[in-house]
Amino acid sequence: MRSIDKAYRYEWLAEDVSEEEIILLQRTLAGSGFFVEPASATSLYAIKKLRESGKIKDGASVLMMLTGCGLKDTSVLSYHPANVRELDLQDVEAYLSKEH
């Protein structure tokens, strides 16, 4: 039985997620220390939308696994701004001791 057939048969929840939403959630997760591949960000945004629509009830527990390193798809890095500093090796310690 195909997965889509199972989804209908067992009334599994599903939601679509745009590229912009995927990038937004990938950035949000990275800010929390989790640089995941786009598929994990897709799942999290789908859960967010399902909760907002009431398909996942308030107080319900949802388990989501964050899989795959964000470096698995390096093309996504073009969507995330980077704050790159070039330093000579002898200047690293002084730079790190300053407040930014």
N, C-alpha and C positions, 0 to 999 in steps of 0.2 A: 504494500500500500504506500502510495506517495505521501510525503510529508504534508502537502497541502490538503490531501484527502483526510488525513488524520486530524489536521487542524479543524476542519469543518465537523468531522464526526465527533470529536471530543470537546468542541467549542473552546479551543485554545484562543487566548487573546493575541492580537497582532496589531501593530501600528506602523505607519510609515514615518520615516524620518528623512529630512532634507540634508543635503551636503552641508549647508550652513549650520544646521543644528548639530550635526556630527562634529564639525570643527569646534563649535562653541563648547560642547561637552568634553571634547578631548582636551581643550585648553583648561577648562575648569578642573578636570581630574589631574592634569599635569601640575596645576597650581597647588594641589593637595598632595603632590608627591607620586602620582600614579600616571606615568606616561605610557598609555595603552594604545593598542592598535585601534583603528577606526571602528572595527566591529564591536568592541566593548563599549565605546562611546555611543554607538548606535543603540545598543540594548538599553543603556541607562536613559537616554532621551526618550525611547519608546515607553519605558516604565513611567517616566515623568508625565508624559502625555496621557497614558492610561489612568494614572492617579487623578490628573486634572479633570478628565472626562467622567470620573466616577466609576470606571470599569474595574479599577482596583480600589477597594474601599479604604477609608481612613482607618488607621490602626492595623491594617493587614501587613503581614510580614512578607517581604519579597527577598529572595536570595538571588544575587547576581554575581557571577564570577568574572573578574577582570582578567582577561587573557591577552597574551601577546604583547610584546614590547612595541612602543610607538616607533621604534627604529626599523621595525619590520617593513614599513612603508615610508621610506624617507621622503617621498614626494610630498607628503603632508606637511613637512617642515616649512615649505614655502608659504603656508597659511598662518604660521605662528611667528610673531615677531621675536627676534632674538636681540638680546642686549650683550653684544660681544665687545670685549675689551682686549686689546693687544698690549702685552706687557713684556718687558725683558725679564728673564728669570730672577735677576737680583732685585727687581721692583715688586715682586708678588707679595712678599710679607708686608711691606709698607702699604700696599694697596688694600690688602685684606684687613689691616688694622684701622682703616678709616671708616667712618660711617657714611653710608650712601643712601 
